[in-house]
Amino acid sequence: MAKGERLIAGGGECAGKKEICVVIPALNEERTIGEVVRGFPKQVFDKPLFVLVVDGKSIDRTVEVAKDAGAHVVVQRTKGKGAAMKEGIKIVDAEIYVFIDADGTYSPSEVGKVLEPIVKGNADMVVGSRFQGKIERGAISLVNNVGNRIFNFIARRSMRAQITDMLSGYRAISGESLHELILFSDQFEIETEMTIEAIAKRLSIADVPISYKRRVIPSKLKPLEDGTKILKSLLFFIMNSRPLLFFSTIGLILVFVGLGPSLLLLYEKLVFGEIYHLPSVVFASLLLITGFLIIVLGLVADLVVNTRRRMEYLLKEALGSKRT
């Protein structure tokens, strides 16, 4: 296969509507990809599974092993896990999509558990929660564990959603719901973006406990670098979906910090009749003014976001009425 060549292989074609499509982003996963592909049953709830491996130009035998295991394989045009997932969505039109990592840490045999709430109409998206299930000893490092819990805490508090494992790489979502999401991320932040977008769109999200095993091969995730990207993305998504909360939190912090010097100045004026700490006047004024301006900015941003959502809803309704 020539460098950069794109192929679809493995018996059968990707054309036509599928009932359930399993999308597996892969990069140099020859030791685990075969086990992952073969681990999926042929059918779940009497619905056939279409397994698609999106390979990020692996330099090992990932493509060959995946094909031999029975998967349909597509060579990725761009780079990144998020980009691979989005390419898989574009290639295959499905009623339900399942996403799982190719490193063997998640169990394909649990796909029925992940799909059940969607198949039964109880959820739009299901997230496989490692923290509610069984985590094999040593499967998650201390740094990653702490980082995951911090991100989940921020998401729960800011988005008022009961999410226990926002960064899980094992999830399912209905095709109709997935096409409502606006996804920009091309890297590991894709799970964060998908979760926050689903919450912002007020989709029904369910957590199901899953098992999580130790890696056979080293993780491609760089805790500090990728953790910073995920945190930055999380804050951006919160700012974009709930701007009033985001900006008012920052504004109120500045206002409360500014109240300290202000109370000191008031005390000096009332007790001594004059102000001794004149620089504090400037500092307190700047903090209070900046804080109130940020809160006003949050109000304006919230108005813009709500107006955008109304326009999206009206446009969707108009397009829907034209189709009918």
Phi and psi in degrees as GROMACS dihedral restraints (atoms count N, CA, C in turn):
[ dihedral_restraints ]
;  ai    aj    ak    al  type     phi  dphi    fc
    3     4     5     6     1   -68.8    20    10
    4     5     6     7     1   152.8    20    10
    6     7     8     9     1   -61.2    20    10
    7     8     9    10     1   132.5    20    10
    9    10    11    12     1    84.1    20    10
   10    11    12    13     1    -5.6    20    10
   12    13    14    15     1   -68.3    20    10
   13    14    15    16     1   142.2    20    10
   15    16    17    18     1  -109.6    20    10
   16    17    18    19     1   135.3    20    10
   18    19    20    21     1  -143.1    20    10
   19    20    21    22     1   156.1    20    10
   21    22    23    24     1  -123.7    20    10
   22    23    24    25     1   122.5    20    10
   24    25    26    27     1  -147.4    20    10
   25    26    27    28     1   172.2    20    10
   27    28    29    30     1   108.8    20    10
   28    29    30    31     1    21.6    20    10
   30    31    32    33     1    87.9    20    10
   31    32    33    34     1   101.7    20    10
   33    34    35    36     1   100.8    20    10
   34    35    36    37     1   170.4    20    10
   36    37    38    39     1  -119.2    20    10
   37    38    39    40     1   162.3    20    10
   39    40    41    42     1   -87.4    20    10
   40    41    42    43     1    -6.3    20    10
   42    43    44    45     1   -72.0    20    10
   43    44    45    46     1   153.2    20    10
   45    46    47    48     1    93.6    20    10
   46    47    48    49     1   152.9    20    10
   48    49    50    51     1   -70.6    20    10
   49    50    51    52     1   130.6    20    10
   51    52    53    54     1  -106.5    20    10
   52    53    54    55     1   152.6    20    10
   54    55    56    57     1   -78.9    20    10
   55    56    57    58     1   -50.9    20    10
   57    58    59    60     1  -132.8    20    10
   58    59    60    61     1   125.1    20    10
   60    61    62    63     1  -115.8    20    10
   61    62    63    64     1   125.2    20    10
   63    64    65    66     1   -97.7    20    10
   64    65    66    67     1   117.5    20    10
   66    67    68    69     1  -103.2    20    10
   67    68    69    70     1   123.0    20    10
   69    70    71    72     1  -122.3    20    10
   70    71    72    73     1   101.6    20    10
   72    73    74    75     1   -69.3    20    10
   73    74    75    76     1   136.5    20    10
   75    76    77    78     1  -142.5    20    10
   76    77    78    79     1   144.6    20    10
   78    79    80    81     1  -152.1    20    10
   79    80    81    82     1   110.4    20    10
   81    82    83    84     1    54.5    20    10
   82    83    84    85     1    56.4    20    10
   84    85    86    87     1  -119.7    20    10
   85    86    87    88     1    34.4    20    10
   87    88    89    90     1   -60.6    20    10
   88    89    90    91     1   -25.8    20    10
   90    91    92    93     1   -78.2    20    10
   91    92    93    94     1   -18.5    20    10
   93    94    95    96     1  -126.1    20    10
   94    95    96    97     1   -22.3    20    10
   96    97    98    99     1   -62.1    20    10
   97    98    99   100     1   -38.0    20    10
   99   100   101   102     1   -62.3    20    10
  100   101   102   103     1   -44.7    20    10
  102   103   104   105     1   -63.2    20    10
  103   104   105   106     1   -39.7    20    10
  105   106   107   108     1   -64.7    20    10
  106   107   108   109     1   -48.3    20    10
  108   109   110   111     1   -62.9    20    10
  109   110   111   112     1   -47.6    20    10
  111   112   113   114     1   -68.2    20    10
  112   113   114   115     1   -20.1    20    10
  114   115   116   117     1   -73.1    20    10
  115   116   117   118     1   -16.2    20    10
  117   118   119   120     1   -82.1    20    10
  118   119   120   121     1   135.0    20    10
  120   121   122   123     1   -69.6    20    10
  121   122   123   124     1   161.1    20    10
  123   124   125   126     1   -68.5    20    10
  124   125   126   127     1   -34.8    20    10
  126   127   128   129     1  -137.9    20    10
  127   128   129   130     1   149.8    20    10
  129   130   131   132     1  -135.0    20    10
  130   131   132   133     1   125.4    20    10
  132   133   134   135     1    53.7    20    10
  133   134   135   136     1    42.2    20    10
  135   136   137   138     1    62.4    20    10
  136   137   138   139     1    19.9    20    10
  138   139   140   141     1  -114.0    20    10
  139   140   141   142     1   126.8    20    10
  141   142   143   144     1   -69.4    20    10
  142   143   144   145     1   145.3    20    10
  144   145   146   147     1  -100.3    20    10
  145   146   147   148     1   130.3    20    10
  147   148   149   150     1  -105.8    20    10
  148   149   150   151     1   113.1    20    10
  150   151   152   153     1   -97.6    20    10
  151   152   153   154     1   119.5    20    10
  153   154   155   156     1  -118.6    20    10
  154   155   156   157     1   120.9    20    10
  156   157   158   159     1   -99.9    20    10
  157   158   159   160     1   122.9    20    10
  159   160   161   162     1  -102.9    20    10
  160   161   162   163     1   105.6    20    10
  162   163   164   165     1   -93.6    20    10
  163   164   165   166     1   128.3    20    10
  165   166   167   168     1   -86.8    20    10
  166   167   168   169     1    46.4    20    10
  168   169   170   171     1    62.6    20    10
  169   170   171   172     1    55.4    20    10
  171   172   173   174     1   -63.4    20    10
  172   173   174   175     1   148.4    20    10
  174   175   176   177     1  -101.5    20    10
  175   176   177   178     1     0.7    20    10
  177   178   179   180     1  -106.7    20    10
  178   179   180   181     1  -154.5    20    10
  180   181   182   183     1   -96.6    20    10
  181   182   183   184     1    26.5    20    10
  183   184   185   186     1   -56.2    20    10
  184   185   186   187     1   -46.8    20    10
  186   187   188   189     1   -61.5    20    10
  187   188   189   190     1   -48.3    20    10
  189   190   191   192     1   -63.9    20    10
  190   191   192   193     1   -43.3    20    10
  192   193   194   195     1   -64.8    20    10
  193   194   195   196     1   -41.3    20    10
  195   196   197   198     1   -64.7    20    10
  196   197   198   199     1   -41.7    20    10
  198   199   200   201     1   -64.1    20    10
  199   200   201   202     1   -43.4    20    10
  201   202   203   204     1   -64.1    20    10
  202   203   204   205     1   -28.9    20    10
  204   205   206   207     1   -79.3    20    10
  205   206   207   208     1    -9.7    20    10
  207   208   209   210     1   106.9    20    10
  208   209   210   211     1     8.4    20    10
  210   211   212   213     1   -86.2    20    10
  211   212   213   214     1   155.6    20    10
  213   214   215   216     1   -87.7    20    10
  214   215   216   217     1   132.0    20    10
  216   217   218   219     1  -119.0    20    10
  217   218   219   220     1   133.6    20    10
  219   220   221   222     1  -125.8    20    10
  220   221   222   223     1   131.3    20    10
  222   223   224   225     1   -83.2    20    10
  223   224   225   226     1   125.7    20    10
  225   226   227   228     1   -68.1    20    10
  226   227   228   229     1   139.3    20    10
  228   229   230   231     1   -77.8    20    10
  229   230   231   232     1   -40.0    20    10
  231   232   233   234     1  -112.5    20    10
  232   233   234   235     1  -163.1    20    10
  234   235   236   237     1  -118.2    20    10
  235   236   237   238     1   153.0    20    10
  237   238   239   240     1   107.9    20    10
  238   239   240   241     1   147.5    20    10
  240   241   242   243     1   -63.6    20    10
  241   242   243   244     1   -44.7    20    10
  243   244   245   246     1   -61.4    20    10
  244   245   246   247     1   -41.1    20    10
  246   247   248   249     1   -63.6    20    10
  247   248   249   250     1   -37.8    20    10
  249   250   251   252     1   -64.6    20    10
  250   251   252   253     1   -43.5    20    10
  252   253   254   255     1   -62.5    20    10
  253   254   255   256     1   -41.6    20    10
  255   256   257   258     1   -69.1    20    10
  256   257   258   259     1   -35.6    20    10
  258   259   260   261     1   -65.0    20    10
  259   260   261   262     1   -40.2    20    10
  261   262   263   264     1   -60.8    20    10
  262   263   264   265     1   -39.4    20    10
  264   265   266   267     1   -64.0    20    10
  265   266   267   268     1   -39.8    20    10
  267   268   269   270     1   -71.2    20    10
  268   269   270   271     1   -33.8    20    10
  270   271   272   273     1   -74.0    20    10
  271   272   273   274     1   -40.3    20    10
  273   274   275   276     1  -116.7    20    10
  274   275   276   277     1   126.2    20    10
  276   277   278   279     1   -92.7    20    10
  277   278   279   280     1   118.7    20    10
  279   280   281   282     1  -136.7    20    10
  280   281   282   283     1   157.0    20    10
  282   283   284   285     1   -74.8    20    10
  283   284   285   286     1   -36.3    20    10
  285   286   287   288     1  -137.7    20    10
  286   287   288   289     1   137.8    20    10
  288   289   290   291     1  -112.8    20    10
  289   290   291   292     1   140.1    20    10
  291   292   293   294     1  -120.0    20    10
  292   293   294   295     1   134.4    20    10
  294   295   296   297     1  -118.8    20    10
  295   296   297   298     1   134.7    20    10
  297   298   299   300     1  -149.0    20    10
  298   299   300   301     1   147.0    20    10
  300   301   302   303     1   -75.6    20    10
  301   302   303   304     1   156.8    20    10
  303   304   305   306     1   -94.2    20    10
  304   305   306   307     1     3.8    20    10
  306   307   308   309     1   -88.4    20    10
  307   308   309   310     1     2.8    20    10
  309   310   311   312     1    81.1    20    10
  310   311   312   313     1     8.1    20    10
  312   313   314   315     1   -78.4    20    10
  313   314   315   316     1   -27.7    20    10
  315   316   317   318     1  -100.5    20    10
  316   317   318   319     1   152.4    20    10
  318   319   320   321     1   -97.9    20    10
  319   320   321   322     1   115.0    20    10
  321   322   323   324     1   -61.0    20    10
  322   323   324   325     1   -26.7    20    10
  324   325   326   327     1   -66.2    20    10
  325   326   327   328     1   -15.0    20    10
  327   328   329   330     1   -90.8    20    10
  328   329   330   331     1    10.4    20    10
  330   331   332   333     1   -61.8    20    10
  331   332   333   334     1   -32.9    20    10
  333   334   335   336     1   -62.5    20    10
  334   335   336   337     1   -39.9    20    10
  336   337   338   339     1   -63.8    20    10
  337   338   339   340     1   -39.2    20    10
  339   340   341   342     1   -72.4    20    10
  340   341   342   343     1   -34.1    20    10
  342   343   344   345     1   -83.7    20    10
  343   344   345   346     1   -26.2    20    10
  345   346   347   348     1   -52.3    20    10
  346   347   348   349     1   -48.8    20    10
  348   349   350   351     1   -60.4    20    10
  349   350   351   352     1   -32.1    20    10
  351   352   353   354     1   -76.6    20    10
  352   353   354   355     1   -45.9    20    10
  354   355   356   357     1   -59.4    20    10
  355   356   357   358     1   -37.7    20    10
  357   358   359   360     1   -85.5    20    10
  358   359   360   361     1     0.9    20    10
  360   361   362   363     1    78.0    20    10
  361   362   363   364     1    20.2    20    10
  363   364   365   366     1   -96.5    20    10
  364   365   366   367     1    -7.5    20    10
  366   367   368   369     1  -156.9    20    10
  367   368   369   370     1   154.1    20    10
  369   370   371   372     1   -91.4    20    10
  370   371   372   373     1   -34.8    20    10
  372   373   374   375     1  -137.5    20    10
  373   374   375   376     1   141.8    20    10
  375   376   377   378     1  -123.3    20    10
  376   377   378   379     1   131.4    20    10
  378   379   380   381     1  -111.5    20    10
  379   380   381   382     1   125.8    20    10
  381   382   383   384     1   -75.3    20    10
  382   383   384   385     1   113.0    20    10
  384   385   386   387     1   -93.3    20    10
  385   386   387   388     1   115.3    20    10
  387   388   389   390     1   -70.4    20    10
  388   389   390   391     1   -32.9    20    10
  390   391   392   393     1   -78.9    20    10
  391   392   393   394     1   -13.3    20    10
  393   394   395   396     1   -95.8    20    10
  394   395   396   397     1   -15.6    20    10
  396   397   398   399     1  -104.5    20    10
  397   398   399   400     1  -146.8    20    10
  399   400   401   402     1  -109.2    20    10
  400   401   402   403     1   119.4    20    10
  402   403   404   405     1  -104.3    20    10
  403   404   405   406     1   122.2    20    10
  405   406   407   408     1   -64.2    20    10
  406   407   408   409     1   141.8    20    10
  408   409   410   411     1   -55.6    20    10
  409   410   411   412     1   127.1    20    10
  411   412   413   414     1    84.0    20    10
  412   413   414   415     1     3.5    20    10
  414   415   416   417     1   -73.7    20    10
  415   416   417   418     1   -32.0    20    10
  417   418   419   420     1  -123.2    20    10
  418   419   420   421     1   126.4    20    10
  420   421   422   423     1   -69.8    20    10
  421   422   423   424     1   162.4    20    10
  423   424   425   426     1   -59.8    20    10
  424   425   426   427     1   -42.3    20    10
  426   427   428   429     1   -62.8    20    10
  427   428   429   430     1   -47.1    20    10
  429   430   431   432     1   -65.7    20    10
  430   431   432   433     1   -36.7    20    10
  432   433   434   435     1   -63.6    20    10
  433   434   435   436     1   -48.0    20    10
  435   436   437   438     1   -63.8    20    10
  436   437   438   439     1   -45.0    20    10
  438   439   440   441     1   -60.2    20    10
  439   440   441   442     1   -44.4    20    10
  441   442   443   444     1   -58.3    20    10
  442   443   444   445     1   -45.7    20    10
  444   445   446   447     1   -67.9    20    10
  445   446   447   448     1   -35.2    20    10
  447   448   449   450     1   -65.6    20    10
  448   449   450   451     1   -46.2    20    10
  450   451   452   453     1   -62.0    20    10
  451   452   453   454     1   -42.5    20    10
  453   454   455   456     1   -64.6    20    10
  454   455   456   457     1   -38.4    20    10
  456   457   458   459     1   -63.4    20    10
  457   458   459   460     1   -44.8    20    10
  459   460   461   462     1   -61.5    20    10
  460   461   462   463     1   -43.9    20    10
  462   463   464   465     1   -64.5    20    10
  463   464   465   466     1   -42.4    20    10
  465   466   467   468     1   -64.6    20    10
  466   467   468   469     1   -43.6    20    10
  468   469   470   471     1   -71.2    20    10
  469   470   471   472     1   -40.1    20    10
  471   472   473   474     1   -82.8    20    10
  472   473   474   475     1   -35.4    20    10
  474   475   476   477     1  -101.6    20    10
  475   476   477   478     1    -3.5    20    10
  477   478   479   480     1    52.6    20    10
  478   479   480   481     1    48.7    20    10
  480   481   482   483     1  -128.7    20    10
  481   482   483   484     1   143.9    20    10
  483   484   485   486     1   -85.8    20    10
  484   485   486   487     1    74.7    20    10
  486   487   488   489     1  -107.0    20    10
  487   488   489   490     1   125.5    20    10
  489   490   491   492     1  -106.4    20    10
  490   491   492   493     1   -15.7    20    10
  492   493   494   495     1  -151.2    20    10
  493   494   495   496     1    71.6    20    10
  495   496   497   498     1   -61.4    20    10
  496   497   498   499     1   -28.3    20    10
  498   499   500   501     1   -94.4    20    10
  499   500   501   502     1     8.1    20    10
  501   502   503   504     1   -59.7    20    10
  502   503   504   505     1   137.3    20    10
  504   505   506   507     1   -91.5    20    10
  505   506   507   508     1     5.8    20    10
  507   508   509   510     1  -118.2    20    10
  508   509   510   511     1   109.0    20    10
  510   511   512   513     1  -156.2    20    10
  511   512   513   514     1   163.5    20    10
  513   514   515   516     1  -136.1    20    10
  514   515   516   517     1   151.2    20    10
  516   517   518   519     1  -153.1    20    10
  517   518   519   520     1   144.0    20    10
  519   520   521   522     1   -69.2    20    10
  520   521   522   523     1   148.0    20    10
  522   523   524   525     1   -60.7    20    10
  523   524   525   526     1   -39.5    20    10
  525   526   527   528     1   -61.9    20    10
  526   527   528   529     1   -42.8    20    10
  528   529   530   531     1   -69.9    20    10
  529   530   531   532     1   -39.6    20    10
  531   532   533   534     1   -60.7    20    10
  532   533   534   535     1   -39.1    20    10
  534   535   536   537     1   -73.9    20    10
  535   536   537   538     1    -7.8    20    10
  537   538   539   540     1   -83.4    20    10
  538   539   540   541     1   -19.2    20    10
  540   541   542   543     1   -82.1    20    10
  541   542   543   544     1   143.8    20    10
  543   544   545   546     1  -105.7    20    10
  544   545   546   547     1   108.8    20    10
  546   547   548   549     1  -114.4    20    10
  547   548   549   550     1   123.3    20    10
  549   550   551   552     1  -110.3    20    10
  550   551   552   553     1   -26.4    20    10
  552   553   554   555     1   -65.5    20    10
  553   554   555   556     1   139.2    20    10
  555   556   557   558     1  -110.3    20    10
  556   557   558   559     1    -6.3    20    10
  558   559   560   561     1  -116.5    20    10
  559   560   561   562     1  -150.0    20    10
  561   562   563   564     1   -70.2    20    10
  562   563   564   565     1   -12.0    20    10
  564   565   566   567     1   -73.9    20    10
  565   566   567   568     1    -3.6    20    10
  567   568   569   570     1   -59.2    20    10
  568   569   570   571     1   -38.1    20    10
  570   571   572   573     1   -65.4    20    10
  571   572   573   574     1   -40.6    20    10
  573   574   575   576     1   -61.3    20    10
  574   575   576   577     1   -46.8    20    10
  576   577   578   579     1   -63.5    20    10
  577   578   579   580     1   -42.6    20    10
  579   580   581   582     1   -62.2    20    10
  580   581   582   583     1   -41.9    20    10
  582   583   584   585     1   -67.3    20    10
  583   584   585   586     1   -48.2    20    10
  585   586   587   588     1   -64.8    20    10
  586   587   588   589     1   -40.1    20    10
  588   589   590   591     1   -62.5    20    10
  589   590   591   592     1   -42.1    20    10
  591   592   593   594     1   -63.5    20    10
  592   593   594   595     1   -40.2    20    10
  594   595   596   597     1   -64.9    20    10
  595   596   597   598     1   -44.5    20    10
  597   598   599   600     1   -63.0    20    10
  598   599   600   601     1   -34.4    20    10
  600   601   602   603     1   -81.9    20    10
  601   602   603   604     1     0.4    20    10
  603   604   605   606     1    60.1    20    10
  604   605   606   607     1    39.3    20    10
  606   607   608   609     1   -77.5    20    10
  607   608   609   610     1   155.4    20    10
  609   610   611   612     1   -81.9    20    10
  610   611   612   613     1   121.1    20    10
  612   613   614   615     1  -118.1    20    10
  613   614   615   616     1   133.6    20    10
  615   616   617   618     1  -121.5    20    10
  616   617   618   619     1   142.0    20    10
  618   619   620   621     1  -101.9    20    10
  619   620   621   622     1   133.5    20    10
  621   622   623   624     1  -125.7    20    10
  622   623   624   625     1   139.9    20    10
  624   625   626   627     1   -70.6    20    10
  625   626   627   628     1   135.4    20    10
  627   628   629   630     1  -133.5    20    10
  628   629   630   631     1   165.7    20    10
  630   631   632   633     1   -92.0    20    10
  631   632   633   634     1   155.8    20    10
  633   634   635   636     1  -140.8    20    10
  634   635   636   637     1   122.7    20    10
  636   637   638   639     1  -105.1    20    10
  637   638   639   640     1   164.0    20    10
  639   640   641   642     1   -68.2    20    10
  640   641   642   643     1   152.4    20    10
  642   643   644   645     1   -77.7    20    10
  643   644   645   646     1   142.8    20    10
  645   646   647   648     1   -82.6    20    10
  646   647   648   649     1   -34.4    20    10
  648   649   650   651     1  -117.5    20    10
  649   650   651   652     1   156.8    20    10
  651   652   653   654     1   -60.5    20    10
  652   653   654   655     1   146.9    20    10
  654   655   656   657     1   -72.1    20    10
  655   656   657   658     1   143.5    20    10
  657   658   659   660     1   -85.0    20    10
  658   659   660   661     1    -8.4    20    10
  660   661   662   663     1   -74.7    20    10
  661   662   663   664     1   128.3    20    10
  663   664   665   666     1  -100.1    20    10
  664   665   666   667     1   107.1    20    10
  666   667   668   669     1   -50.8    20    10
  667   668   669   670     1   -49.4    20    10
  669   670   671   672     1   -72.2    20    10
  670   671   672   673     1   -51.3    20    10
  672   673   674   675     1   -65.2    20    10
  673   674   675   676     1   -51.5    20    10
  675   676   677   678     1   -72.6    20    10
  676   677   678   679     1   -32.1    20    10
  678   679   680   681     1   -63.0    20    10
  679   680   681   682     1   -39.8    20    10
  681   682   683   684     1   -64.2    20    10
  682   683   684   685     1   -41.3    20    10
  684   685   686   687     1   -63.3    20    10
  685   686   687   688     1   -42.6    20    10
  687   688   689   690     1   -65.0    20    10
  688   689   690   691     1   -43.4    20    10
  690   691   692   693     1   -62.9    20    10
  691   692   693   694     1   -43.8    20    10
  693   694   695   696     1   -61.6    20    10
  694   695   696   697     1   -42.7    20    10
  696   697   698   699     1   -65.7    20    10
  697   698   699   700     1   -41.7    20    10
  699   700   701   702     1   -60.1    20    10
  700   701   702   703     1   -46.3    20    10
  702   703   704   705     1   -64.6    20    10
  703   704   705   706     1   -38.4    20    10
  705   706   707   708     1   -65.2    20    10
  706   707   708   709     1   -42.6    20    10
  708   709   710   711     1   -65.8    20    10
  709   710   711   712     1   -38.6    20    10
  711   712   713   714     1   -65.1    20    10
  712   713   714   715     1   -43.4    20    10
  714   715   716   717     1   -61.1    20    10
  715   716   717   718     1   -36.5    20    10
  717   718   719   720     1   -78.6    20    10
  718   719   720   721     1   -28.1    20    10
  720   721   722   723     1   -98.7    20    10
  721   722   723   724     1   -34.2    20    10
  723   724   725   726     1  -132.9    20    10
  724   725   726   727     1    68.6    20    10
  726   727   728   729     1   -64.2    20    10
  727   728   729   730     1   -34.9    20    10
  729   730   731   732     1   -62.4    20    10
  730   731   732   733     1   -43.9    20    10
  732   733   734   735     1   -63.2    20    10
  733   734   735   736     1   -44.8    20    10
  735   736   737   738     1   -62.0    20    10
  736   737   738   739     1   -53.0    20    10
  738   739   740   741     1   -74.3    20    10
  739   740   741   742     1   -36.4    20    10
  741   742   743   744     1   -67.6    20    10
  742   743   744   745     1   -32.7    20    10
  744   745   746   747     1   -62.7    20    10
  745   746   747   748     1   -46.7    20    10
  747   748   749   750     1   -64.0    20    10
  748   749   750   751     1   -44.8    20    10
  750   751   752   753     1   -62.2    20    10
  751   752   753   754     1   -43.9    20    10
  753   754   755   756     1   -66.4    20    10
  754   755   756   757     1   -35.1    20    10
  756   757   758   759     1   -61.5    20    10
  757   758   759   760     1   -45.1    20    10
  759   760   761   762     1   -64.5    20    10
  760   761   762   763     1   -39.3    20    10
  762   763   764   765     1   -63.9    20    10
  763   764   765   766     1   -45.3    20    10
  765   766   767   768     1   -66.0    20    10
  766   767   768   769     1   -37.8    20    10
  768   769   770   771     1   -64.6    20    10
  769   770   771   772     1   -38.5    20    10
  771   772   773   774     1   -70.1    20    10
  772   773   774   775     1   -20.7    20    10
  774   775   776   777     1   -70.0    20    10
  775   776   777   778     1   -28.0    20    10
  777   778   779   780     1   -59.7    20    10
  778   779   780   781     1   -59.3    20    10
  780   781   782   783     1   -60.7    20    10
  781   782   783   784     1   -33.0    20    10
  783   784   785   786     1   -64.5    20    10
  784   785   786   787     1   -42.6    20    10
  786   787   788   789     1   -66.9    20    10
  787   788   789   790     1   -36.2    20    10
  789   790   791   792     1   -62.9    20    10
  790   791   792   793     1   -43.2    20    10
  792   793   794   795     1   -65.0    20    10
  793   794   795   796     1   -40.6    20    10
  795   796   797   798     1   -63.9    20    10
  796   797   798   799     1   -41.1    20    10
  798   799   800   801     1   -61.1    20    10
  799   800   801   802     1   -45.9    20    10
  801   802   803   804     1   -62.4    20    10
  802   803   804   805     1   -39.6    20    10
  804   805   806   807     1   -67.9    20    10
  805   806   807   808     1   -42.3    20    10
  807   808   809   810     1   -74.4    20    10
  808   809   810   811     1   -37.8    20    10
  810   811   812   813     1   -86.3    20    10
  811   812   813   814     1   -45.8    20    10
  813   814   815   816     1  -102.0    20    10
  814   815   816   817     1   -12.4    20    10
  816   817   818   819     1    84.8    20    10
  817   818   819   820     1    -5.1    20    10
  819   820   821   822     1  -150.6    20    10
  820   821   822   823     1   166.3    20    10
  822   823   824   825     1  -103.2    20    10
  823   824   825   826     1   125.0    20    10
  825   826   827   828     1   -94.2    20    10
  826   827   828   829     1   -29.0    20    10
  828   829   830   831     1  -103.3    20    10
  829   830   831   832     1    75.3    20    10
  831   832   833   834     1   -62.8    20    10
  832   833   834   835     1   -37.7    20    10
  834   835   836   837     1   -58.8    20    10
  835   836   837   838     1   -28.2    20    10
  837   838   839   840     1   -66.3    20    10
  838   839   840   841     1   -27.1    20    10
  840   841   842   843     1   -63.0    20    10
  841   842   843   844     1   -46.8    20    10
  843   844   845   846     1   -65.7    20    10
  844   845   846   847     1   -44.4    20    10
  846   847   848   849     1   -62.1    20    10
  847   848   849   850     1   -47.9    20    10
  849   850   851   852     1   -64.2    20    10
  850   851   852   853     1   -39.9    20    10
  852   853   854   855     1   -63.5    20    10
  853   854   855   856     1   -43.8    20    10
  855   856   857   858     1   -62.3    20    10
  856   857   858   859     1   -43.6    20    10
  858   859   860   861     1   -63.7    20    10
  859   860   861   862     1   -46.3    20    10
  861   862   863   864     1   -66.3    20    10
  862   863   864   865     1   -44.7    20    10
  864   865   866   867     1   -65.1    20    10
  865   866   867   868     1   -45.5    20    10
  867   868   869   870     1   -61.6    20    10
  868   869   870   871     1   -42.8    20    10
  870   871   872   873     1   -60.7    20    10
  871   872   873   874     1   -46.4    20    10
  873   874   875   876     1   -67.2    20    10
  874   875   876   877     1   -36.0    20    10
  876   877   878   879     1   -65.5    20    10
  877   878   879   880     1   -39.3    20    10
  879   880   881   882     1   -65.5    20    10
  880   881   882   883     1   -38.4    20    10
  882   883   884   885     1   -63.6    20    10
  883   884   885   886     1   -42.7    20    10
  885   886   887   888     1   -62.2    20    10
  886   887   888   889     1   -40.9    20    10
  888   889   890   891     1   -59.4    20    10
  889   890   891   892     1   -39.8    20    10
  891   892   893   894     1   -62.2    20    10
  892   893   894   895     1   -40.0    20    10
  894   895   896   897     1   -62.8    20    10
  895   896   897   898     1   -43.4    20    10
  897   898   899   900     1   -65.7    20    10
  898   899   900   901     1   -45.2    20    10
  900   901   902   903     1   -62.1    20    10
  901   902   903   904     1   -38.7    20    10
  903   904   905   906     1   -64.1    20    10
  904   905   906   907     1   -38.9    20    10
  906   907   908   909     1   -63.9    20    10
  907   908   909   910     1   -42.3    20    10
  909   910   911   912     1   -64.0    20    10
  910   911   912   913     1   -44.8    20    10
  912   913   914   915     1   -63.6    20    10
  913   914   915   916     1   -45.2    20    10
  915   916   917   918     1   -64.5    20    10
  916   917   918   919     1   -37.5    20    10
  918   919   920   921     1   -65.1    20    10
  919   920   921   922     1   -41.1    20    10
  921   922   923   924     1   -62.5    20    10
  922   923   924   925     1   -42.1    20    10
  924   925   926   927     1   -65.2    20    10
  925   926   927   928     1   -39.4    20    10
  927   928   929   930     1   -63.8    20    10
  928   929   930   931     1   -40.2    20    10
  930   931   932   933     1   -65.8    20    10
  931   932   933   934     1   -41.0    20    10
  933   934   935   936     1   -61.4    20    10
  934   935   936   937     1   -42.2    20    10
  936   937   938   939     1   -64.4    20    10
  937   938   939   940     1   -46.0    20    10
  939   940   941   942     1   -64.1    20    10
  940   941   942   943     1   -39.6    20    10
  942   943   944   945     1   -65.4    20    10
  943   944   945   946     1   -42.4    20    10
  945   946   947   948     1   -61.9    20    10
  946   947   948   949     1   -43.6    20    10
  948   949   950   951     1   -63.4    20    10
  949   950   951   952     1   -40.7    20    10
  951   952   953   954     1   -65.5    20    10
  952   953   954   955     1   -42.9    20    10
  954   955   956   957     1   -66.0    20    10
  955   956   957   958     1   -36.8    20    10
  957   958   959   960     1   -65.5    20    10
  958   959   960   961     1   -39.4    20    10
  960   961   962   963     1   -68.9    20    10
  961   962   963   964     1   -31.7    20    10
  963   964   965   966     1   -69.0    20    10
  964   965   966   967     1   -38.4    20    10
  966   967   968   969     1   -65.3    20    10
  967   968   969   970     1   -37.0    20    10
